[in-house]
Amino acid sequence: MWQIFLAGFGAYLLLLGKHRVFNRRHFKRHAVEIAVYCRLSEVEQNMVAAGLTDTLAYKAVNSERVRLRKRLGFLVDTDDFYRKLQILIRVFSWLHRKLKKYFPY
């Protein structure tokens, strides 16, 4: 039973490491929306810097940004997502090595 768990855990780590490759099609399909989100983020930052946070235009930009963020999820913040995923992969890999060391096949 333990062997099956360790083998499955190793396979899960392998697939988790390939997440970006497997999800490339989502990035291609939503490339236009991701670009719009990035542009809206820039516009929002410029409006904040200009002190226009109390205007209707700012609220419209912000609500559209939030809507896109909810719709696209991790696609709009890929760097942060994959940085967290790499940390998780490192922790799980360390745990997998320790489990194999203390409980060999």
Biotite code that builds the C-alpha atoms (Angstrom):
import biotite.structure as struc

atoms = struc.array([
    struc.Atom([0.000, 0.000, 0.000], chain_id="A", res_id=1, res_name="MET", atom_name="CA", element="C"),
    struc.Atom([2.826, 2.360, 0.895], chain_id="A", res_id=2, res_name="TRP", atom_name="CA", element="C"),
    struc.Atom([4.505, 1.710, -2.444], chain_id="A", res_id=3, res_name="GLN", atom_name="CA", element="C"),
    struc.Atom([1.364, 2.743, -4.289], chain_id="A", res_id=4, res_name="ILE", atom_name="CA", element="C"),
    struc.Atom([1.165, 5.954, -2.264], chain_id="A", res_id=5, res_name="PHE", atom_name="CA", element="C"),
    struc.Atom([4.814, 6.852, -2.935], chain_id="A", res_id=6, res_name="LEU", atom_name="CA", element="C"),
    struc.Atom([4.471, 6.084, -6.647], chain_id="A", res_id=7, res_name="ALA", atom_name="CA", element="C"),
    struc.Atom([1.291, 8.160, -6.897], chain_id="A", res_id=8, res_name="GLY", atom_name="CA", element="C"),
    struc.Atom([2.856, 11.009, -4.951], chain_id="A", res_id=9, res_name="PHE", atom_name="CA", element="C"),
    struc.Atom([5.859, 10.984, -7.302], chain_id="A", res_id=10, res_name="GLY", atom_name="CA", element="C"),
    struc.Atom([3.577, 11.028, -10.354], chain_id="A", res_id=11, res_name="ALA", atom_name="CA", element="C"),
    struc.Atom([1.606, 13.918, -8.859], chain_id="A", res_id=12, res_name="TYR", atom_name="CA", element="C"),
    struc.Atom([4.832, 15.894, -8.386], chain_id="A", res_id=13, res_name="LEU", atom_name="CA", element="C"),
    struc.Atom([5.838, 15.229, -11.975], chain_id="A", res_id=14, res_name="LEU", atom_name="CA", element="C"),
    struc.Atom([2.485, 16.455, -13.307], chain_id="A", res_id=15, res_name="LEU", atom_name="CA", element="C"),
    struc.Atom([2.475, 19.450, -10.982], chain_id="A", res_id=16, res_name="LEU", atom_name="CA", element="C"),
    struc.Atom([5.850, 20.478, -12.387], chain_id="A", res_id=17, res_name="GLY", atom_name="CA", element="C"),
    struc.Atom([4.401, 20.365, -15.914], chain_id="A", res_id=18, res_name="LYS", atom_name="CA", element="C"),
    struc.Atom([1.398, 22.556, -15.038], chain_id="A", res_id=19, res_name="HIS", atom_name="CA", element="C"),
    struc.Atom([2.538, 25.462, -17.199], chain_id="A", res_id=20, res_name="ARG", atom_name="CA", element="C"),
    struc.Atom([3.049, 23.221, -20.232], chain_id="A", res_id=21, res_name="VAL", atom_name="CA", element="C"),
    struc.Atom([-0.353, 21.557, -19.844], chain_id="A", res_id=22, res_name="PHE", atom_name="CA", element="C"),
    struc.Atom([-2.160, 24.886, -19.477], chain_id="A", res_id=23, res_name="ASN", atom_name="CA", element="C"),
    struc.Atom([-0.470, 26.737, -22.350], chain_id="A", res_id=24, res_name="ARG", atom_name="CA", element="C"),
    struc.Atom([-3.649, 26.430, -24.408], chain_id="A", res_id=25, res_name="ARG", atom_name="CA", element="C"),
    struc.Atom([-5.548, 28.462, -21.815], chain_id="A", res_id=26, res_name="HIS", atom_name="CA", element="C"),
    struc.Atom([-3.007, 31.265, -22.072], chain_id="A", res_id=27, res_name="PHE", atom_name="CA", element="C"),
    struc.Atom([-3.305, 31.262, -25.851], chain_id="A", res_id=28, res_name="LYS", atom_name="CA", element="C"),
    struc.Atom([-7.111, 31.212, -25.782], chain_id="A", res_id=29, res_name="ARG", atom_name="CA", element="C"),
    struc.Atom([-7.356, 34.113, -23.324], chain_id="A", res_id=30, res_name="HIS", atom_name="CA", element="C"),
    struc.Atom([-4.384, 36.159, -24.549], chain_id="A", res_id=31, res_name="ALA", atom_name="CA", element="C"),
    struc.Atom([-6.554, 39.139, -25.555], chain_id="A", res_id=32, res_name="VAL", atom_name="CA", element="C"),
    struc.Atom([-8.350, 39.249, -22.218], chain_id="A", res_id=33, res_name="GLU", atom_name="CA", element="C"),
    struc.Atom([-5.055, 38.943, -20.329], chain_id="A", res_id=34, res_name="ILE", atom_name="CA", element="C"),
    struc.Atom([-3.678, 41.892, -22.322], chain_id="A", res_id=35, res_name="ALA", atom_name="CA", element="C"),
    struc.Atom([-6.817, 43.914, -21.534], chain_id="A", res_id=36, res_name="VAL", atom_name="CA", element="C"),
    struc.Atom([-6.399, 43.105, -17.838], chain_id="A", res_id=37, res_name="TYR", atom_name="CA", element="C"),
    struc.Atom([-2.766, 44.249, -17.912], chain_id="A", res_id=38, res_name="CYS", atom_name="CA", element="C"),
    struc.Atom([-3.726, 47.477, -19.660], chain_id="A", res_id=39, res_name="ARG", atom_name="CA", element="C"),
    struc.Atom([-6.523, 48.114, -17.146], chain_id="A", res_id=40, res_name="LEU", atom_name="CA", element="C"),
    struc.Atom([-4.044, 47.578, -14.329], chain_id="A", res_id=41, res_name="SER", atom_name="CA", element="C"),
    struc.Atom([-1.740, 50.190, -15.825], chain_id="A", res_id=42, res_name="GLU", atom_name="CA", element="C"),
    struc.Atom([-4.618, 52.640, -16.260], chain_id="A", res_id=43, res_name="VAL", atom_name="CA", element="C"),
    struc.Atom([-5.732, 52.055, -12.675], chain_id="A", res_id=44, res_name="GLU", atom_name="CA", element="C"),
    struc.Atom([-2.217, 52.680, -11.339], chain_id="A", res_id=45, res_name="GLN", atom_name="CA", element="C"),
    struc.Atom([-1.981, 55.901, -13.358], chain_id="A", res_id=46, res_name="ASN", atom_name="CA", element="C"),
    struc.Atom([-5.368, 57.045, -12.050], chain_id="A", res_id=47, res_name="MET", atom_name="CA", element="C"),
    struc.Atom([-4.312, 56.354, -8.469], chain_id="A", res_id=48, res_name="VAL", atom_name="CA", element="C"),
    struc.Atom([-1.085, 58.275, -9.023], chain_id="A", res_id=49, res_name="ALA", atom_name="CA", element="C"),
    struc.Atom([-3.078, 61.173, -10.454], chain_id="A", res_id=50, res_name="ALA", atom_name="CA", element="C"),
    struc.Atom([-5.471, 61.136, -7.494], chain_id="A", res_id=51, res_name="GLY", atom_name="CA", element="C"),
    struc.Atom([-8.563, 60.210, -9.480], chain_id="A", res_id=52, res_name="LEU", atom_name="CA", element="C"),
    struc.Atom([-9.821, 57.465, -7.159], chain_id="A", res_id=53, res_name="THR", atom_name="CA", element="C"),
    struc.Atom([-13.125, 59.201, -6.403], chain_id="A", res_id=54, res_name="ASP", atom_name="CA", element="C"),
    struc.Atom([-14.293, 59.397, -10.009], chain_id="A", res_id=55, res_name="THR", atom_name="CA", element="C"),
    struc.Atom([-16.770, 57.234, -11.866], chain_id="A", res_id=56, res_name="LEU", atom_name="CA", element="C"),
    struc.Atom([-14.139, 56.405, -14.481], chain_id="A", res_id=57, res_name="ALA", atom_name="CA", element="C"),
    struc.Atom([-11.883, 54.904, -11.805], chain_id="A", res_id=58, res_name="TYR", atom_name="CA", element="C"),
    struc.Atom([-14.745, 52.827, -10.428], chain_id="A", res_id=59, res_name="LYS", atom_name="CA", element="C"),
    struc.Atom([-15.562, 51.567, -13.921], chain_id="A", res_id=60, res_name="ALA", atom_name="CA", element="C"),
    struc.Atom([-11.928, 50.619, -14.599], chain_id="A", res_id=61, res_name="VAL", atom_name="CA", element="C"),
    struc.Atom([-11.642, 48.914, -11.239], chain_id="A", res_id=62, res_name="ASN", atom_name="CA", element="C"),
    struc.Atom([-14.889, 46.962, -11.602], chain_id="A", res_id=63, res_name="SER", atom_name="CA", element="C"),
    struc.Atom([-13.884, 45.749, -15.084], chain_id="A", res_id=64, res_name="GLU", atom_name="CA", element="C"),
    struc.Atom([-10.496, 44.689, -13.704], chain_id="A", res_id=65, res_name="ARG", atom_name="CA", element="C"),
    struc.Atom([-12.150, 42.781, -10.869], chain_id="A", res_id=66, res_name="VAL", atom_name="CA", element="C"),
    struc.Atom([-14.553, 41.103, -13.292], chain_id="A", res_id=67, res_name="ARG", atom_name="CA", element="C"),
    struc.Atom([-11.697, 39.953, -15.521], chain_id="A", res_id=68, res_name="LEU", atom_name="CA", element="C"),
    struc.Atom([-9.687, 38.775, -12.532], chain_id="A", res_id=69, res_name="ARG", atom_name="CA", element="C"),
    struc.Atom([-12.582, 36.632, -11.314], chain_id="A", res_id=70, res_name="LYS", atom_name="CA", element="C"),
    struc.Atom([-13.124, 35.210, -14.782], chain_id="A", res_id=71, res_name="ARG", atom_name="CA", element="C"),
    struc.Atom([-9.500, 34.459, -15.630], chain_id="A", res_id=72, res_name="LEU", atom_name="CA", element="C"),
    struc.Atom([-8.217, 33.425, -12.198], chain_id="A", res_id=73, res_name="GLY", atom_name="CA", element="C"),
    struc.Atom([-4.557, 32.494, -12.075], chain_id="A", res_id=74, res_name="PHE", atom_name="CA", element="C"),
    struc.Atom([-4.038, 33.371, -15.758], chain_id="A", res_id=75, res_name="LEU", atom_name="CA", element="C"),
    struc.Atom([-3.749, 37.093, -15.002], chain_id="A", res_id=76, res_name="VAL", atom_name="CA", element="C"),
    struc.Atom([-1.256, 36.659, -12.180], chain_id="A", res_id=77, res_name="ASP", atom_name="CA", element="C"),
    struc.Atom([0.894, 33.848, -13.521], chain_id="A", res_id=78, res_name="THR", atom_name="CA", element="C"),
    struc.Atom([4.217, 34.912, -12.045], chain_id="A", res_id=79, res_name="ASP", atom_name="CA", element="C"),
    struc.Atom([2.873, 34.898, -8.509], chain_id="A", res_id=80, res_name="ASP", atom_name="CA", element="C"),
    struc.Atom([0.939, 31.669, -9.081], chain_id="A", res_id=81, res_name="PHE", atom_name="CA", element="C"),
    struc.Atom([3.915, 29.766, -10.492], chain_id="A", res_id=82, res_name="TYR", atom_name="CA", element="C"),
    struc.Atom([6.243, 31.133, -7.811], chain_id="A", res_id=83, res_name="ARG", atom_name="CA", element="C"),
    struc.Atom([3.893, 29.712, -5.150], chain_id="A", res_id=84, res_name="LYS", atom_name="CA", element="C"),
    struc.Atom([3.558, 26.490, -7.125], chain_id="A", res_id=85, res_name="LEU", atom_name="CA", element="C"),
    struc.Atom([7.347, 26.070, -7.264], chain_id="A", res_id=86, res_name="GLN", atom_name="CA", element="C"),
    struc.Atom([7.538, 26.476, -3.484], chain_id="A", res_id=87, res_name="ILE", atom_name="CA", element="C"),
    struc.Atom([4.845, 23.820, -3.077], chain_id="A", res_id=88, res_name="LEU", atom_name="CA", element="C"),
    struc.Atom([6.682, 21.502, -5.485], chain_id="A", res_id=89, res_name="ILE", atom_name="CA", element="C"),
    struc.Atom([9.937, 21.934, -3.545], chain_id="A", res_id=90, res_name="ARG", atom_name="CA", element="C"),
    struc.Atom([8.234, 21.156, -0.237], chain_id="A", res_id=91, res_name="VAL", atom_name="CA", element="C"),
    struc.Atom([6.459, 18.118, -1.665], chain_id="A", res_id=92, res_name="PHE", atom_name="CA", element="C"),
    struc.Atom([9.672, 16.892, -3.318], chain_id="A", res_id=93, res_name="SER", atom_name="CA", element="C"),
    struc.Atom([11.532, 17.179, -0.025], chain_id="A", res_id=94, res_name="TRP", atom_name="CA", element="C"),
    struc.Atom([8.738, 15.278, 1.713], chain_id="A", res_id=95, res_name="LEU", atom_name="CA", element="C"),
    struc.Atom([8.747, 12.619, -1.018], chain_id="A", res_id=96, res_name="HIS", atom_name="CA", element="C"),
    struc.Atom([12.526, 12.127, -0.643], chain_id="A", res_id=97, res_name="ARG", atom_name="CA", element="C"),
    struc.Atom([12.223, 11.826, 3.140], chain_id="A", res_id=98, res_name="LYS", atom_name="CA", element="C"),
    struc.Atom([9.369, 9.334, 2.896], chain_id="A", res_id=99, res_name="LEU", atom_name="CA", element="C"),
    struc.Atom([11.291, 7.199, 0.408], chain_id="A", res_id=100, res_name="LYS", atom_name="CA", element="C"),
    struc.Atom([14.353, 7.316, 2.666], chain_id="A", res_id=101, res_name="LYS", atom_name="CA", element="C"),
    struc.Atom([12.533, 6.201, 5.812], chain_id="A", res_id=102, res_name="TYR", atom_name="CA", element="C"),
    struc.Atom([10.076, 3.860, 4.112], chain_id="A", res_id=103, res_name="PHE", atom_name="CA", element="C"),
    struc.Atom([11.884, 2.247, 1.171], chain_id="A", res_id=104, res_name="PRO", atom_name="CA", element="C"),
    struc.Atom([10.056, -0.008, -1.236], chain_id="A", res_id=105, res_name="TYR", atom_name="CA", element="C"),
])
